[in-house]
Amino acid sequence: MQRVDAAYDVIIIGAGVVGCLTARALSRYRLRVLLLEKASDVGTGATKANTAIVHAGYDPLPGTHKARFNVRGNNMYPQLCAELNVPYSRQGDYVVALSQEDMRTLEELRERGRRNGVSGLEIVSGDQVRRTEPALTPQALGGLWAPSGGIVDPFLLTVAAAENAVTNGIKLLLETEALGFEKDGQRIVGVRTDRGTFPCQWVVNCAGLHADEVMAWAGQDGFTITPRKGEYVVFDKAKSMVKTVLFPCPTPISKGILVTLTTHGNTLIGPNAQNIENREDWAVTAQGLAEVLQGARKLVPSLEARDVIAVFAGLRPSGSTGDFLMEVHQVGATLCGRPGGFVNLAGIESPGLTAAPALAQWVVEALEDHGLELEEKREYNPLRPAPPRFSKLSRREQTALIEKDPRYGRIVCRCEMVTEGEIVRAIHAPVPARTYDALKRRTRCGTGRCQGGFDTPRVVNILARELGVSPLEVTKKGPGSELVLRGTKEGGDAL
Ligand SMILES: Cc1cc2nc3c(=O)[nH]c(=O)nc-3n(C[C@H](O)[C@H](O)[C@H](O)COP(=O)(O)OP(=O)(O)OC[C@H]3O[C@@H](n4cnc5c(N)ncnc54)[C@H](O)[C@@H]3O)c2cc1C
């Protein structure tokens, strides 16, 4: 097998929120780090389709990794999102009781939260919840108030973490699939990919739904991941129904169908929970969406199907132990006589988004404890500047921006008021957006009421122009998802 590069200190497999935050945490040190991602963009696995809640930490069982890293991760969010300039709000959340039995569950959750180290938990009456959330059902008897619960934009967090890692010297390879390990006896000395083999000292498994396959390459069997599908419904911003997050009382396998605000002002409901076999089955079903709407109406009865603008499904990487699997396998001297091995993060289902910054920190500490020398870089910069968000600027700021760059005066997506300037900037960012979906996640084009009906042809032409390709080659999410079949005029390939 062809060797394609000098040795890396650490190779991370998978650029979801956990892999990207791990890469960022390692970028603080003088290390050679490679982040491998098989998709065309970062954050396209479990990270792209979830409820986007920064959980307070009263739900996981005390003593589990989930409990510990949930609360640690939650505490890290305010600083993390400020450094990376990512939309985040700590507006709090409620678990709603609809029966006397639910009221007892609230007490159990409050006690669990206390044992997990969650502060500020309080059981309040139904009327108190309704004062903040007037759309809540009159049947609500009470609620568990968690002031440290929050919401975040998971895509922007992942993109921002990856950008910050790259500007601090990490190498990111997209469209590069890890296929196995190169071994010397029992030792892993490299990662084989569809672009050649990359020698390394340590491998960190952040492969989400495929983490058990990566474990098998390291000779670790007996842990399996089952994809558990969760479907969602998004409502028009004009019909915003809640200011916080309203959870029902949890079930043994999920936190239940909830109603939440997103950081962009939409109401989002879901998810249901169904174990499936196919790790690539992201399809929604009529039955699943009906279940979601019915479940959410138990909390907010006035939700109307006609205000729905989008639906989607996410896949939880549920591990067979029910907890996060976090382990380090050190295997003595590997490359250049230094110790190396395999760090494993598997079964990172909810609250994995919340826990992600703490998991990343754990990886750094685990590597150091097992002999990786960490020397801080003087030039490390934890800050990632926010790209201008035209719709959020004042009139005066908008005018100044257009004077500097007239492309900010051309609106490409009317619903979300996204400009050509924002799109071009995202295409040429440190982690470039090279597909329609990558632009959608960064700029919000196509996420409004018309769901891309107006902007898609314009965005395709801008992508083609900026990437120097034909519009026929522009894709939705990478090779095989081309958006345009053929030109409409003979011999033409323009839209
Ligand atoms: C329905 C649902 C709701 C959720 N709600 C919440 C919530 O509200 N709050 C919360 O805290 N958590 C929530 N979660 C959990 C959270 O989304 C996940 O824990 C988190 O996104 C996992 O991130 P990750 O980076 O580990 O995995 P992923 O995002 O799946 O990333 C893994 C990456 O590895 C890549 N990869 C896999 N194999 C290879 C390979 N061989 N070579 C190269 N790349 C590879 C994949 O393409 C993928 O990009 C929810 C999850 C779901 C599905």
The ligand as a Gaussian input file, in Angstrom:
#p B3LYP/6-31G(d) Opt

LIG

0 1
 C      -32.385000      12.003000      16.876000
 C      -31.223000      12.514000      17.697000
 C      -31.411000      13.478000      18.672000
 C      -30.352000      13.928000      19.439000
 N      -30.515000      14.993000      20.279000
 C      -29.466000      15.444000      20.999000
 C      -29.599000      16.596000      21.814000
 O      -30.604000      17.300000      21.776000
 N      -28.552000      16.936000      22.614000
 C      -27.413000      16.206000      22.660000
 O      -26.549000      16.519000      23.458000
 N      -27.236000      15.154000      21.826000
 C      -28.220000      14.778000      20.988000
 N      -28.058000      13.742000      20.130000
 C      -26.762000      13.053000      20.091000
 C      -25.756000      13.775000      19.216000
 O      -26.313000      14.203000      18.004000
 C      -24.602000      12.816000      18.935000
 O      -24.180000      12.252000      20.148000
 C      -23.416000      13.524000      18.310000
 O      -23.809000      14.259000      17.183000
 C      -22.398000      12.468000      17.922000
 O      -21.345000      13.115000      17.260000
 P      -20.156000      12.254000      16.702000
 O      -19.159000      13.213000      16.188000
 O      -19.727000      11.252000      17.706000
 O      -20.795000      11.374000      15.522000
 P      -21.210000      11.793000      14.039000
 O      -21.774000      13.139000      13.963000
 O      -22.044000      10.671000      13.510000
 O      -19.822000      11.823000      13.274000
 C      -19.127000      10.661000      12.897000
 C      -18.438000      10.961000      11.587000
 O      -17.568000       9.879000      11.250000
 C      -17.568000       9.733000       9.855000
 N      -17.065000       8.392000       9.564000
 C      -17.617000       7.211000       9.937000
 N      -16.859000       6.195000       9.495000
 C      -15.804000       6.740000       8.832000
 C      -14.700000       6.202000       8.145000
 N      -14.511000       4.877000       8.034000
 N      -13.808000       7.053000       7.582000
 C      -13.977000       8.402000       7.661000
 N      -15.040000       8.973000       8.291000
 C      -15.935000       8.146000       8.881000
 C      -19.031000       9.943000       9.491000
 O      -19.180000      10.261000       8.124000
 C      -19.415000      11.080000      10.421000
 O      -19.253000      12.342000       9.813000
 C      -29.084000      13.334000      19.291000
 C      -28.887000      12.372000      18.280000
 C      -29.934000      12.020000      17.456000
 C      -29.665000      11.142000      16.291000

